[in-house]
Amino acid sequence: MISNTSKYAIRALIFLELYSTYDKKEGIKNIASRLELPSPFLGKILQELVKHRLLGSSKGPNGGFYLKRPAIDITVMEVIEMMEGKELFNNCIIRTTTCDHDRPCSIHHKLAPIREEMKALFSTETIADLVSEFREGKERIRI
């Protein structure tokens, strides 16, 4: 449902919350290596997050990336909207135009409640919530 761009952005934010601070920044090569992501693609994603002021960055020997805002203040929905735009959950999966309750496509009424649940979940779930799963040892999947 969401693109790899959004997934990689969320994974990078989780990683930076776990392993970086303002005083201990993480370089792109290390992040890409640890997350097993292509460095050029990740670089574009991280720069987009810097542009939106979720991340800070600095150049030089001790440079790298760090969270600029507290993880508790960054919702998953905010990240998805930054990466994909606000229309993601309104786009029709069948038509090239939007559909709605007045002009529904053949799957609209079945999909609409699921979309609303996903929007509600992504709007309340924060990066800090996702990180807590790792810190508590509940998360077994590699980020």
N, C-alpha and C positions, 0 to 999 in steps of 0.2 A: 504493500500500500504506500509506503514512503520510499523515496529514492535512496540509492547508496550514498549520495551526497549528505542527506540528512542523517543516515545511520553513522557515517564516518564522523560527522560533526559531533553527534552525541557521544560516540566512543571517545573521541579526542577530548571532549569536555570532562568525561568521567576520568580519563587517564590524568589530565592535568589537575583535577581536584585531588586525586590520590597521590600524585608524585611531584607536584610543583608548588612553589610559593613565589612571592615577589622576589625573595632573596635566592631562590633555587629554581631558576627557569629551566625549561626543557627544550632542547633543540629539536628542530624538525626531523633531522635524521634519526634521532633516538625515538621520537614519537612514532614515526613511520615504521621503523624497524620493529619496535615492540608491539605495535598494532597490526603489523604485516599489511601495510597499506602503501600504495605507490606514492612516493615523496612529492612529485610535482602536483598530483591531484590533491593530496592532503595540504600542500602549501597554499593552494587556491582557497580551500575551505577555511584554513586557519586565518588567512588574510581577510576573508569575508567576516569571520567572527571578530577580528580586530576592528574592522570597519564599523561593525555594529556595537562595539565597545563591550563585548562579552569577554574578550581576551585583551591582554596587554602584551607587547612584544618589545624586545630590544635587540640591537645588533652587537656584535663583538664577541670576544672570547667567552664571556659569561652571559651571553645573550640567549634568547629563546622566548618561549611563550609561557604565560601564566594566566590564571583566571583573574579578571579585573573586577568582577562582581562576585558576591557570595553565591555558592552553588545552590543555596536554598532559595535564592531569588531568580533562578533561571529555570523556567518551565520547559518541558520537552516541546510543547506547542510553540513557544517562542522560537526555539531553534529550528523547528520544521518550517515555520512561516518565514524565517530569515533565508533559509536555503531554497524553499520551493514556492514561496508566495502565499498569500492568504486564501487563494482560491482552491487550494488542493482538495479540500473536503467538499467543495461545491461542484467540481468538474464531474461531468457525466462520464461513465465508463463506456457508454455505447455511442453517444452522439459527440459531434465536434463542438456543439453548443451546450450550454447548461440546460439542465432540466430541473423542474421544481414540482411542488405539489399541484400546481395548476396545469403544467404541461409535462407530466412525468414520462420517462422512458419505461420500457417494460420491466425493469428491475428496480426502479426508483423507490417504490414503497417498501420493498424488502431491504434495500440497502440503507435507506435514510436513518432508521433507528440505530444501526450499527455504526454509521458515521457519527451520529450524535454521541454515542457511548465513547467512541474513540476520541472525539474532540474533548469531551468532559475529562477523560483519563489523561490525555496529553496536556490539558490545561491545568491540572492539579498536580501531576507528577513532576518533581523537580530533579535536577541533576544530583542534588544532595540525597534525595530519596533513592536514586539508582546507586549512588556511591555507598550508601549505608548497607546495601545488600553485599557488597564486596567486603566492607569492613567487618561485618558480622559473620562472614564466612558462609553466607547462604548462597551466594552466587558462585557457581561452579564453571560457568562458561567464560572463556577468555574474552577480554574486551579487545 
